[in-house]
């Protein structure tokens, strides 16, 4: 096996952990929605606070993952330097920027009118 193939296999193995992380994030998001419902129905501010902390953690995790993908896509773009890889790189930038805006929204919203998972 040559170095490129070995590096690609290592990268894909690492990215499998990221996808498992996204599955866990999905489950945690459902749990957070349930906490929001509990907070609304039972007027439980503790559940709302717990849900907001959970959503902040989820947002932080996804931003870190999107930073990884941005770095990876930039590296691929430098290696291949064509329009297809440029488009993928730009898409990664937009996803990261959008995630940062969502985190900003979560941090600056003082009145809970909607679940953070809905944005």
N, CA, C and O atoms as a GROMACS GRO file, in nm:
protein
  476
    1UNK      N    1   0.084  -0.117   0.000
    1UNK     CA    2   0.000   0.000   0.000
    1UNK      C    3   0.090   0.124   0.000
    1UNK      O    4   0.182   0.135   0.081
    2UNK      N    5   0.063   0.218  -0.092
    2UNK     CA    6   0.145   0.340  -0.096
    2UNK      C    7   0.098   0.441   0.009
    2UNK      O    8  -0.006   0.423   0.072
    3UNK      N    9   0.176   0.546   0.026
    3UNK     CA   10   0.149   0.645   0.131
    3UNK      C   11   0.014   0.714   0.112
    3UNK      O   12  -0.058   0.736   0.209
    4UNK      N   13  -0.021   0.749  -0.014
    4UNK     CA   14  -0.149   0.816  -0.039
    4UNK      C   15  -0.266   0.728   0.001
    4UNK      O   16  -0.362   0.775   0.063
    5UNK      N   17  -0.259   0.601  -0.034
    5UNK     CA   18  -0.366   0.508   0.000
    5UNK      C   19  -0.375   0.491   0.152
    5UNK      O   20  -0.485   0.491   0.208
    6UNK      N   21  -0.262   0.476   0.216
    6UNK     CA   22  -0.261   0.459   0.362
    6UNK      C   23  -0.315   0.583   0.433
    6UNK      O   24  -0.391   0.571   0.529
    7UNK      N   25  -0.277   0.701   0.385
    7UNK     CA   26  -0.330   0.825   0.444
    7UNK      C   27  -0.480   0.838   0.423
    7UNK      O   28  -0.551   0.884   0.512
    8UNK      N   29  -0.526   0.799   0.306
    8UNK     CA   30  -0.670   0.806   0.278
    8UNK      C   31  -0.748   0.711   0.369
    8UNK      O   32  -0.854   0.747   0.420
    9UNK      N   33  -0.696   0.591   0.391
    9UNK     CA   34  -0.762   0.494   0.479
    9UNK      C   35  -0.765   0.548   0.622
    9UNK      O   36  -0.868   0.538   0.689
   10UNK      N   37  -0.656   0.606   0.669
   10UNK     CA   38  -0.653   0.665   0.803
   10UNK      C   39  -0.753   0.779   0.816
   10UNK      O   40  -0.823   0.791   0.916
   11UNK      N   41  -0.759   0.863   0.714
   11UNK     CA   42  -0.853   0.975   0.716
   11UNK      C   43  -0.996   0.926   0.720
   11UNK      O   44  -1.078   0.978   0.795
   12UNK      N   45  -1.027   0.825   0.639
   12UNK     CA   46  -1.163   0.772   0.637
   12UNK      C   47  -1.199   0.705   0.769
   12UNK      O   48  -1.313   0.714   0.814
   13UNK      N   49  -1.103   0.637   0.830
   13UNK     CA   50  -1.128   0.578   0.963
   13UNK      C   51  -1.159   0.686   1.065
   13UNK      O   52  -1.251   0.671   1.146
   14UNK      N   53  -1.083   0.796   1.062
   14UNK     CA   54  -1.109   0.908   1.152
   14UNK      C   55  -1.246   0.968   1.126
   14UNK      O   56  -1.320   0.998   1.219
   15UNK      N   57  -1.281   0.985   0.999
   15UNK     CA   58  -1.409   1.045   0.964
   15UNK      C   59  -1.526   0.955   1.004
   15UNK      O   60  -1.637   1.004   1.027
   16UNK      N   61  -1.502   0.824   1.013
   16UNK     CA   62  -1.608   0.735   1.064
   16UNK      C   63  -1.645   0.774   1.207
   16UNK      O   64  -1.762   0.770   1.245
   17UNK      N   65  -1.545   0.812   1.287
   17UNK     CA   66  -1.573   0.857   1.424
   17UNK      C   67  -1.656   0.986   1.422
   17UNK      O   68  -1.744   1.006   1.507
   18UNK      N   69  -1.628   1.072   1.326
   18UNK     CA   70  -1.706   1.195   1.314
   18UNK      C   71  -1.852   1.162   1.285
   18UNK      O   72  -1.942   1.223   1.344
   19UNK      N   73  -1.877   1.068   1.195
   19UNK     CA   74  -2.015   1.032   1.161
   19UNK      C   75  -2.086   0.970   1.280
   19UNK      O   76  -2.205   0.994   1.301
   20UNK      N   77  -2.016   0.890   1.358
   20UNK     CA   78  -2.074   0.837   1.482
   20UNK      C   79  -2.106   0.953   1.576
   20UNK      O   80  -2.210   0.953   1.642
   21UNK      N   81  -2.017   1.051   1.581
   21UNK     CA   82  -2.042   1.170   1.662
   21UNK      C   83  -2.169   1.242   1.618
   21UNK      O   84  -2.245   1.290   1.702
   22UNK      N   85  -2.192   1.250   1.487
   22UNK     CA   86  -2.313   1.316   1.438
   22UNK      C   87  -2.438   1.234   1.474
   22UNK      O   88  -2.544   1.292   1.499
   23UNK      N   89  -2.427   1.103   1.476
   23UNK     CA   90  -2.541   1.020   1.518
   23UNK      C   91  -2.572   1.050   1.665
   23UNK      O   92  -2.689   1.065   1.702
   24UNK      N   93  -2.468   1.058   1.747
   24UNK     CA   94  -2.486   1.090   1.889
   24UNK      C   95  -2.545   1.230   1.904
   24UNK      O   96  -2.632   1.252   1.988
   25UNK      N   97  -2.498   1.325   1.823
   25UNK     CA   98  -2.552   1.461   1.826
   25UNK      C   99  -2.701   1.459   1.793
   25UNK      O  100  -2.780   1.530   1.857
   26UNK      N  101  -2.741   1.380   1.696
   26UNK     CA  102  -2.882   1.369   1.662
   26UNK      C  103  -2.965   1.318   1.779
   26UNK      O  104  -3.074   1.369   1.806
   27UNK      N  105  -2.914   1.218   1.848
   27UNK     CA  106  -2.984   1.163   1.964
   27UNK      C  107  -2.991   1.268   2.075
   27UNK      O  108  -3.095   1.285   2.139
   28UNK      N  109  -2.880   1.338   2.099
   28UNK     CA  110  -2.879   1.443   2.201
   28UNK      C  111  -2.973   1.557   2.165
   28UNK      O  112  -3.034   1.618   2.253
   29UNK      N  113  -2.986   1.586   2.037
   29UNK     CA  114  -3.077   1.691   1.991
   29UNK      C  115  -3.222   1.651   2.022
   29UNK      O  116  -3.301   1.735   2.066
   30UNK      N  117  -3.255   1.527   2.001
   30UNK     CA  118  -3.390   1.478   2.034
   30UNK      C  119  -3.413   1.490   2.185
   30UNK      O  120  -3.520   1.533   2.228
   31UNK      N  121  -3.314   1.452   2.264
   31UNK     CA  122  -3.323   1.464   2.409
   31UNK      C  123  -3.341   1.611   2.450
   31UNK      O  124  -3.421   1.642   2.538
   32UNK      N  125  -3.267   1.700   2.386
   32UNK     CA  126  -3.281   1.843   2.414
   32UNK      C  127  -3.420   1.895   2.382
   32UNK      O  128  -3.475   1.976   2.456
   33UNK      N  129  -3.477   1.848   2.271
   33UNK     CA  130  -3.613   1.886   2.237
   33UNK      C  131  -3.712   1.838   2.343
   33UNK      O  132  -3.807   1.909   2.377
   34UNK      N  133  -3.688   1.719   2.396
   34UNK     CA  134  -3.775   1.667   2.502
   34UNK      C  135  -3.762   1.752   2.629
   34UNK      O  136  -3.861   1.775   2.698
   35UNK      N  137  -3.641   1.798   2.657
   35UNK     CA  138  -3.623   1.887   2.772
   35UNK      C  139  -3.698   2.019   2.752
   35UNK      O  140  -3.758   2.072   2.846
   36UNK      N  141  -3.693   2.072   2.631
   36UNK     CA  142  -3.765   2.196   2.600
   36UNK      C  143  -3.915   2.174   2.620
   36UNK      O  144  -3.983   2.257   2.680
   37UNK      N  145  -3.966   2.061   2.569
   37UNK     CA  146  -4.109   2.031   2.587
   37UNK      C  147  -4.144   2.023   2.736
   37UNK      O  148  -4.245   2.078   2.780
   38UNK      N  149  -4.059   1.955   2.813
   38UNK     CA  150  -4.082   1.944   2.957
   38UNK      C  151  -4.083   2.082   3.021
   38UNK      O  152  -4.167   2.111   3.106
   39UNK      N  153  -3.991   2.166   2.980
   39UNK     CA  154  -3.985   2.302   3.033
   39UNK      C  155  -4.110   2.381   3.001
   39UNK      O  156  -4.159   2.457   3.085
   40UNK      N  157  -4.162   2.364   2.880
   40UNK     CA  158  -4.283   2.436   2.840
   40UNK      C  159  -4.407   2.385   2.912
   40UNK      O  160  -4.488   2.464   2.962
   41UNK      N  161  -4.420   2.254   2.917
   41UNK     CA  162  -4.541   2.195   2.975
   41UNK      C  163  -4.544   2.209   3.127
   41UNK      O  164  -4.647   2.243   3.186
   42UNK      N  165  -4.430   2.183   3.190
   42UNK     CA  166  -4.424   2.183   3.337
   42UNK      C  167  -4.367   2.313   3.394
   42UNK      O  168  -4.348   2.325   3.515
   43UNK      N  169  -4.341   2.409   3.308
   43UNK     CA  170  -4.281   2.537   3.351
   43UNK      C  171  -4.155   2.511   3.434
   43UNK      O  172  -4.135   2.570   3.540
   44UNK      N  173  -4.072   2.422   3.381
   44UNK     CA  174  -3.949   2.380   3.450
   44UNK      C  175  -3.830   2.454   3.389
   44UNK      O  176  -3.780   2.418   3.282
   45UNK      N  177  -3.784   2.557   3.458
   45UNK     CA  178  -3.673   2.636   3.404
   45UNK      C  179  -3.542   2.558   3.407
   45UNK      O  180  -3.452   2.585   3.328
   46UNK      N  181  -3.531   2.460   3.498
   46UNK     CA  182  -3.411   2.377   3.503
   46UNK      C  183  -3.396   2.296   3.375
   46UNK      O  184  -3.286   2.282   3.322
   47UNK      N  185  -3.506   2.242   3.326
   47UNK     CA  186  -3.502   2.165   3.201
   47UNK      C  187  -3.462   2.254   3.085
   47UNK      O  188  -3.385   2.212   2.998
   48UNK      N  189  -3.512   2.377   3.083
   48UNK     CA  190  -3.475   2.470   2.976
   48UNK      C  191  -3.327   2.504   2.981
   48UNK      O  192  -3.260   2.509   2.878
   49UNK      N  193  -3.275   2.527   3.101
   49UNK     CA  194  -3.133   2.558   3.116
   49UNK      C  195  -3.046   2.440   3.073
   49UNK      O  196  -2.944   2.457   3.007
   50UNK      N  197  -3.090   2.321   3.111
   50UNK     CA  198  -3.016   2.200   3.072
   50UNK      C  199  -3.017   2.183   2.920
   50UNK      O  200  -2.916   2.148   2.861
   51UNK      N  201  -3.132   2.209   2.858
   51UNK     CA  202  -3.143   2.198   2.712
   51UNK      C  203  -3.053   2.300   2.644
   51UNK      O  204  -2.986   2.267   2.546
   52UNK      N  205  -3.051   2.422   2.695
   52UNK     CA  206  -2.966   2.525   2.633
   52UNK      C  207  -2.819   2.490   2.643
   52UNK      O  208  -2.744   2.510   2.548
   53UNK      N  209  -2.776   2.436   2.759
   53UNK     CA  210  -2.637   2.392   2.773
   53UNK      C  211  -2.607   2.280   2.673
   53UNK      O  212  -2.501   2.277   2.610
   54UNK      N  213  -2.701   2.188   2.660
   54UNK     CA  214  -2.684   2.076   2.567
   54UNK      C  215  -2.670   2.127   2.424
   54UNK      O  216  -2.583   2.082   2.350
   55UNK      N  217  -2.756   2.221   2.385
   55UNK     CA  218  -2.751   2.275   2.249
   55UNK      C  219  -2.622   2.354   2.225
   55UNK      O  220  -2.569   2.354   2.114
   56UNK      N  221  -2.572   2.421   2.327
   56UNK     CA  222  -2.443   2.491   2.313
   56UNK      C  223  -2.330   2.390   2.291
   56UNK      O  224  -2.241   2.413   2.209
   57UNK      N  225  -2.334   2.280   2.364
   57UNK     CA  226  -2.233   2.175   2.345
   57UNK      C  227  -2.241   2.114   2.206
   57UNK      O  228  -2.138   2.090   2.142
   58UNK      N  229  -2.363   2.091   2.159
   58UNK     CA  230  -2.383   2.036   2.025
   58UNK      C  231  -2.328   2.134   1.921
   58UNK      O  232  -2.260   2.093   1.827
   59UNK      N  233  -2.359   2.261   1.937
   59UNK     CA  234  -2.310   2.362   1.842
   59UNK      C  235  -2.158   2.368   1.841
   59UNK      O  236  -2.096   2.379   1.735
   60UNK      N  237  -2.098   2.361   1.958
   60UNK     CA  238  -1.952   2.364   1.967
   60UNK      C  239  -1.891   2.243   1.896
   60UNK      O  240  -1.793   2.257   1.822
   61UNK      N  241  -1.948   2.126   1.920
   61UNK     CA  242  -1.898   2.005   1.854
   61UNK      C  243  -1.908   2.019   1.703
   61UNK      O  244  -1.812   1.989   1.631
   62UNK      N  245  -2.024   2.064   1.653
   62UNK     CA  246  -2.039   2.072   1.507
   62UNK      C  247  -1.945   2.176   1.447
   62UNK      O  248  -1.894   2.156   1.337
   63UNK      N  249  -1.921   2.286   1.518
   63UNK     CA  250  -1.826   2.385   1.467
   63UNK      C  251  -1.687   2.325   1.457
   63UNK      O  252  -1.616   2.348   1.359
   64UNK      N  253  -1.647   2.250   1.557
   64UNK     CA  254  -1.515   2.185   1.552
   64UNK      C  255  -1.506   2.088   1.434
   64UNK      O  256  -1.403   2.082   1.366
   65UNK      N  257  -1.612   2.013   1.411
   65UNK     CA  258  -1.613   1.920   1.297
   65UNK      C  259  -1.606   1.996   1.166
   65UNK      O  260  -1.533   1.956   1.075
   66UNK      N  261  -1.681   2.106   1.155
   66UNK     CA  262  -1.679   2.183   1.031
   66UNK      C  263  -1.544   2.250   1.009
   66UNK      O  264  -1.504   2.271   0.894
   67UNK      N  265  -1.474   2.286   1.116
   67UNK     CA  266  -1.338   2.337   1.101
   67UNK      C  267  -1.248   2.229   1.044
   67UNK      O  268  -1.166   2.255   0.956
   68UNK      N  269  -1.263   2.106   1.096
   68UNK     CA  270  -1.184   1.994   1.041
   68UNK      C  271  -1.211   1.978   0.892
   68UNK      O  272  -1.118   1.966   0.813
   69UNK      N  273  -1.340   1.979   0.852
   69UNK     CA  274  -1.372   1.961   0.710
   69UNK      C  275  -1.322   2.077   0.625
   69UNK      O  276  -1.280   2.056   0.511
   70UNK      N  277  -1.324   2.198   0.679
   70UNK     CA  278  -1.271   2.312   0.606
   70UNK      C  279  -1.120   2.294   0.582
   70UNK      O  280  -1.071   2.316   0.471
   71UNK      N  281  -1.049   2.254   0.686
   71UNK     CA  282  -0.904   2.231   0.672
   71UNK      C  283  -0.878   2.118   0.572
   71UNK      O  284  -0.790   2.130   0.487
   72UNK      N  285  -0.953   2.010   0.583
   72UNK     CA  286  -0.936   1.898   0.490
   72UNK      C  287  -0.965   1.940   0.347
   72UNK      O  288  -0.890   1.906   0.256
   73UNK      N  289  -1.074   2.013   0.327
   73UNK     CA  290  -1.111   2.055   0.192
   73UNK      C  291  -1.012   2.158   0.136
   73UNK      O  292  -0.988   2.160   0.015
   74UNK      N  293  -0.956   2.242   0.222
   74UNK     CA  294  -0.852   2.334   0.176
   74UNK      C  295  -0.728   2.257   0.131
   74UNK      O  296  -0.668   2.290   0.029
   75UNK      N  297  -0.691   2.156   0.207
   75UNK     CA  298  -0.576   2.073   0.172
   75UNK      C  299  -0.600   2.002   0.038
   75UNK      O  300  -0.511   1.997  -0.047
   76UNK      N  301  -0.722   1.948   0.021
   76UNK     CA  302  -0.755   1.883  -0.106
   76UNK      C  303  -0.754   1.983  -0.221
   76UNK      O  304  -0.710   1.950  -0.332
   77UNK      N  305  -0.803   2.103  -0.196
   77UNK     CA  306  -0.804   2.206  -0.301
   77UNK      C  307  -0.662   2.242  -0.342
   77UNK      O  308  -0.632   2.255  -0.461
   78UNK      N  309  -0.574   2.258  -0.244
   78UNK     CA  310  -0.435   2.290  -0.276
   78UNK      C  311  -0.371   2.178  -0.359
   78UNK      O  312  -0.290   2.205  -0.448
   79UNK      N  313  -0.407   2.054  -0.328
   79UNK     CA  314  -0.349   1.940  -0.398
   79UNK      C  315  -0.402   1.928  -0.542
   79UNK      O  316  -0.324   1.902  -0.634
   80UNK      N  317  -0.532   1.947  -0.562
   80UNK     CA  318  -0.594   1.924  -0.693
   80UNK      C  319  -0.618   2.053  -0.771
   80UNK      O  320  -0.615   2.053  -0.894
   81UNK      N  321  -0.641   2.162  -0.700
   81UNK     CA  322  -0.657   2.295  -0.758
   81UNK      C  323  -0.744   2.298  -0.884
   81UNK      O  324  -0.699   2.337  -0.991
   82UNK      N  325  -0.870   2.255  -0.868
   82UNK     CA  326  -0.965   2.268  -0.978
   82UNK      C  327  -1.098   2.321  -0.926
   82UNK      O  328  -1.118   2.336  -0.806
   83UNK      N  329  -1.189   2.349  -1.018
   83UNK     CA  330  -1.317   2.414  -0.984
   83UNK      C  331  -1.401   2.330  -0.890
   83UNK      O  332  -1.467   2.385  -0.802
   84UNK      N  333  -1.400   2.200  -0.904
   84UNK     CA  334  -1.480   2.111  -0.820
   84UNK      C  335  -1.436   2.121  -0.674
   84UNK      O  336  -1.519   2.132  -0.584
   85UNK      N  337  -1.307   2.116  -0.651
   85UNK     CA  338  -1.255   2.126  -0.514
   85UNK      C  339  -1.272   2.267  -0.458
   85UNK      O  340  -1.289   2.284  -0.338
   86UNK      N  341  -1.268   2.367  -0.545
   86UNK     CA  342  -1.292   2.504  -0.501
   86UNK      C  343  -1.436   2.519  -0.452
   86UNK      O  344  -1.461   2.583  -0.350
   87UNK      N  345  -1.528   2.460  -0.525
   87UNK     CA  346  -1.669   2.464  -0.487
   87UNK      C  347  -1.691   2.395  -0.352
   87UNK      O  348  -1.765   2.446  -0.267
   88UNK      N  349  -1.627   2.283  -0.332
   88UNK     CA  350  -1.638   2.210  -0.206
   88UNK      C  351  -1.580   2.293  -0.091
   88UNK      O  352  -1.636   2.296   0.018
   89UNK      N  353  -1.468   2.360  -0.116
   89UNK     CA  354  -1.406   2.445  -0.016
   89UNK      C  355  -1.498   2.561   0.021
   89UNK      O  356  -1.515   2.592   0.139
   90UNK      N  357  -1.556   2.625  -0.077
   90UNK     CA  358  -1.647   2.738  -0.051
   90UNK      C  359  -1.769   2.690   0.027
   90UNK      O  360  -1.815   2.758   0.119
   91UNK      N  361  -1.822   2.574  -0.009
   91UNK     CA  362  -1.935   2.517   0.065
   91UNK      C  363  -1.900   2.493   0.211
   91UNK      O  364  -1.981   2.519   0.300
   92UNK      N  365  -1.779   2.443   0.236
   92UNK     CA  366  -1.734   2.422   0.374
   92UNK      C  367  -1.727   2.553   0.451
   92UNK      O  368  -1.762   2.559   0.569
   93UNK      N  369  -1.682   2.658   0.383
   93UNK     CA  370  -1.676   2.790   0.448
   93UNK      C  371  -1.816   2.837   0.486
   93UNK      O  372  -1.838   2.886   0.597
   94UNK      N  373  -1.911   2.823   0.393
   94UNK     CA  374  -2.048   2.866   0.421
   94UNK      C  375  -2.110   2.787   0.536
   94UNK      O  376  -2.178   2.845   0.621
   95UNK      N  377  -2.087   2.657   0.540
   95UNK     CA  378  -2.142   2.575   0.648
   95UNK      C  379  -2.083   2.618   0.782
   95UNK      O  380  -2.155   2.629   0.881
   96UNK      N  381  -1.953   2.641   0.786
   96UNK     CA  382  -1.888   2.684   0.910
   96UNK      C  383  -1.940   2.822   0.952
   96UNK      O  384  -1.972   2.842   1.070
   97UNK      N  385  -1.949   2.914   0.860
   97UNK     CA  386  -1.999   3.048   0.892
   97UNK      C  387  -2.143   3.040   0.942
   97UNK      O  388  -2.178   3.106   1.040
   98UNK      N  389  -2.226   2.961   0.876
   98UNK     CA  390  -2.364   2.944   0.920
   98UNK      C  391  -2.372   2.887   1.060
   98UNK      O  392  -2.455   2.930   1.140
   99UNK      N  393  -2.288   2.790   1.090
   99UNK     CA  394  -2.286   2.731   1.224
   99UNK      C  395  -2.243   2.832   1.330
   99UNK      O  396  -2.295   2.832   1.441
  100UNK      N  397  -2.148   2.916   1.295
  100UNK     CA  398  -2.104   3.020   1.388
  100UNK      C  399  -2.218   3.120   1.412
  100UNK      O  400  -2.237   3.165   1.525
  101UNK      N  401  -2.292   3.154   1.308
  101UNK     CA  402  -2.408   3.243   1.325
  101UNK      C  403  -2.513   3.179   1.416
  101UNK      O  404  -2.572   3.246   1.500
  102UNK      N  405  -2.537   3.048   1.398
  102UNK     CA  406  -2.634   2.980   1.484
  102UNK      C  407  -2.588   2.980   1.630
  102UNK      O  408  -2.669   3.000   1.721
  103UNK      N  409  -2.460   2.959   1.652
  103UNK     CA  410  -2.406   2.964   1.788
  103UNK      C  411  -2.423   3.105   1.846
  103UNK      O  412  -2.462   3.121   1.962
  104UNK      N  413  -2.395   3.205   1.766
  104UNK     CA  414  -2.415   3.344   1.810
  104UNK      C  415  -2.560   3.368   1.848
  104UNK      O  416  -2.588   3.431   1.950
  105UNK      N  417  -2.653   3.319   1.767
  105UNK     CA  418  -2.795   3.331   1.797
  105UNK      C  419  -2.827   3.268   1.932
  105UNK      O  420  -2.898   3.327   2.013
  106UNK      N  421  -2.775   3.149   1.955
  106UNK     CA  422  -2.800   3.081   2.082
  106UNK      C  423  -2.746   3.159   2.200
  106UNK      O  424  -2.810   3.168   2.305
  107UNK      N  425  -2.629   3.216   2.184
  107UNK     CA  426  -2.566   3.288   2.294
  107UNK      C  427  -2.631   3.423   2.323
  107UNK      O  428  -2.628   3.470   2.437
  108UNK      N  429  -2.691   3.485   2.222
  108UNK     CA  430  -2.746   3.619   2.240
  108UNK      C  431  -2.896   3.622   2.259
  108UNK      O  432  -2.950   3.727   2.294
  109UNK      N  433  -2.965   3.513   2.236
  109UNK     CA  434  -3.109   3.509   2.254
  109UNK      C  435  -3.141   3.500   2.402
  109UNK      O  436  -3.101   3.406   2.470
  110UNK      N  437  -3.213   3.598   2.451
  110UNK     CA  438  -3.246   3.600   2.594
  110UNK      C  439  -3.384   3.544   2.620
  110UNK      O  440  -3.409   3.489   2.727
  111UNK      N  441  -3.475   3.556   2.526
  111UNK     CA  442  -3.610   3.504   2.543
  111UNK      C  443  -3.627   3.381   2.456
  111UNK      O  444  -3.606   3.385   2.335
  112UNK      N  445  -3.664   3.271   2.520
  112UNK     CA  446  -3.680   3.144   2.448
  112UNK      C  447  -3.814   3.142   2.377
  112UNK      O  448  -3.917   3.122   2.440
  113UNK      N  449  -3.813   3.164   2.244
  113UNK     CA  450  -3.937   3.159   2.168
  113UNK      C  451  -3.944   3.033   2.083
  113UNK      O  452  -4.052   2.996   2.036
  114UNK      N  453  -3.832   2.969   2.064
  114UNK     CA  454  -3.826   2.849   1.981
  114UNK      C  455  -3.710   2.765   2.028
  114UNK      O  456  -3.616   2.816   2.089
  115UNK      N  457  -3.715   2.638   1.999
  115UNK     CA  458  -3.606   2.550   2.037
  115UNK      C  459  -3.485   2.578   1.950
  115UNK      O  460  -3.500   2.595   1.828
  116UNK      N  461  -3.364   2.584   2.007
  116UNK     CA  462  -3.244   2.606   1.928
  116UNK      C  463  -3.223   2.498   1.822
  116UNK      O  464  -3.154   2.521   1.723
  117UNK      N  465  -3.282   2.382   1.843
  117UNK     CA  466  -3.264   2.275   1.745
  117UNK      C  467  -3.345   2.300   1.619
  117UNK      O  468  -3.324   2.232   1.518
  118UNK      N  469  -3.437   2.396   1.623
  118UNK     CA  470  -3.520   2.426   1.506
  118UNK      C  471  -3.451   2.517   1.406
  118UNK      O  472  -3.498   2.533   1.294
  119UNK      N  473  -3.340   2.579   1.446
  119UNK     CA  474  -3.275   2.674   1.357
  119UNK      C  475  -3.179   2.608   1.262
  119UNK      O  476  -3.116   2.675   1.181
   0.00000   0.00000   0.00000
